[in-house]
Amino acid sequence: MGVQRIGSLPAPVQLPAVTVRGTAILAMGGLDAGDASVSNIVAVRGAHAKVAGSLPHALHDGAAATVDGTSYFLGGGDAGAGSASIVRIRADGSTTPAGHFPVGASDVEAATVGHVAYVVGGYTGTVPLRSIFAFRPGRPVKVVGEMPVPLRYAAVAAVGGKVLIAGGTSGVTAQRAILSFDPVTGHVRRIGTLPSATTHAAGGVLGGTFYVVGGRSDSLTGQRAGILAVDPVTGRVRHAGKLPTALSDIGAASLPGRIIVIGGRDAGGGVHDGLLSLTPHA
């Protein structure tokens, strides 16, 4: 896989919530270089990124999803507590309330299948979650699946009508399991195993393949540069490339023919502002 830096964010960020809306990528919230929560909504178009709005509150570890052309910021946390709010992101960057979860949750990821965003795991501030929540605009959020163990900071993406979930933290321990959630049946099954326990990685999709990008071990300084390709049917894993720098806590957006990697944290605690483009080798 080819990796190229294509631009920079307005400021360094880690743990942003990322989604694609039309031709733009939205990167929302996260932590800045001083580990403080931020409220920026950054729009990325090609190599250009600019602040396009603001969340109602500064939050990190939230999820983002686009459903039927409208983007949402879901959950998130600050000061040790998870948020139960769901906010709609308008085209002009303003926000409006769009619903709420049964419990507040940070450390979540989300993926959209059809007309529904599925929000995976998380942390209430006291209790880790094994739930998979379904958010369909205009309807109450409900639990539609359960993972074998509670998970935070998993790599998540939608592939072939399924939600793929890799690694993450259960309790305080990084995981190796690759899970597949079927929204039709509500079943979660293990389809594979990562080469090593990985958490704080990002998930993306190219050509029907699930990619697990970066991440780290249980150690705060255990960042990884590896890019893993996962067959969503067999669970087979192969090494597909490397980031220029070992990074965890990145955002990832899947576009036609490429994955864009946003921000992240390195082993020295440095927070990055890079926009990286990952493309298949010819």
WOHU-V370202 format. One line per field, one symbol per residue. burial: I if it has 16 or more other C-alpha atoms within 10 Angstrom, else O. A space follows every 10 residues. Layout:
# WOHU-V370202
burial=???
This chain:
# WOHU-V370202
burial=IOIOOOIIIO IIIIIIIIII IOOIIIIIII IIIOOOIIII IIIIOOOOII IIIIIOOIII IIIIIIIOOO IIIIIIIIOO OIIIIIIIIO OOIOIOOIII IOOIIIIIII IIIOOIIIII IIIIIOOIII IIIIIIIOOO IOOIIIIOOI IIIIIIIIIO OIIIIIIIII OOIIIIIIII IIIOOOOIOI IIIIOOIIII IIIIIIOOII IIIIIIIIOO IIIIIIIIII IIOOIOIOOI IIIOOIIIII IIIIIOOIII IIIIIIIOOO IIIIIIIIIO OO
